[in-house]
Amino acid sequence: MRTAPARRIAAAVAVVSVVALGTAACGGTTKKSGADGSSAPAAAPTASADPSASVKKGLTIAYLPKAVNNPYFTISDGGGKKVVEAAGSTYKEVGTSSGTDTAGQVSYVNTLTQQQVDAIAVSAQDPGALCTALNQARKNGVKVVTYDSDTKAGCRDVFVSQAGSEDLGRTEVQLIAQQIGNKGQIAILSAAQTATNQNTWIGFMKDELKKPEYKDIQLVKVAYGNDDAQQSFQQTQGLLQQYPNLKGIISPTTVGIKAAAQYLSGSKYKGKVRLTGLGTPNDMRAYVTDGTVQSFELWDPAKLGALAAHTAIALASGQISGAPGQTYTAGDMGSFTIGQDSTVVLGKPTGFDKSNIGQYDF
């Protein structure tokens, strides 16, 4: 790693003090904190950047997923690792084993700031809990990219979104509606209650359900499995016990949909209660083959992780600052333009069913 300027060393000392305070970074207010406990936003991205600047080598790019033992993040972060190492830089991954340990994520951000990494790619467990730590990192020259799940817009440089949030939320409803004949009770099996991406998608699902064509569909409950296989399995069981007339479940989380499919496949509800959501082909192939699941969708998580890496490198190299309207090249993935709220969208999700699931391996 490169030798840091004196000002960054001095700033890092301040971060050590933050860590020493234990939970102060999690919820307490500081001299520069807002009323909600988050720090005052770092400066908004400006148009100051050099798109013709060469890609820097020898950078250190750190990935901080929601949970390091989640197969989805193993795939996505693996995609990032390939890009980082091919660019002549150092990749590292850190994180907790729980998808709800926000204090743990804060601690890792503080540690990475002390280590003076060049960029952090983080999938936020909570939209606001990381703000103080992330803005401290940014003040110390660390570029911050969120991917998969965003934090507040003022707490990062760019958000790499897997797909348009509205498209995802609405297509999930469309899929389940087709499968249950536009009639009956449905439930949603989400991840954590604080997950930014999940809540955004669910908001669009609820809005889609207001349309006249879905007047005979009733959303009876949103359950939370916390991206834990056992909890998601138990939540599925609980939903079916509580709502014996349930016709369908939407699970917009790879852990949740797999756990729900596992329960349904061995129960009397197989083929009777429809399940859709977001899953990986490798996780869901057996359940599509045996008729437990008709169809579901997802983007390629490896490409999401790769785009996060390209974005982090472009930021650290000075090619972009994160300002809307800036364009950069992401290797063989092509060029991307930063949109509103400094967001970059990977692309539309892919639908999977018996006709095409055998063509994919991730």
Disulfide bonds with the S-S distance in Angstrom:
Cys131-Cys155 2.04
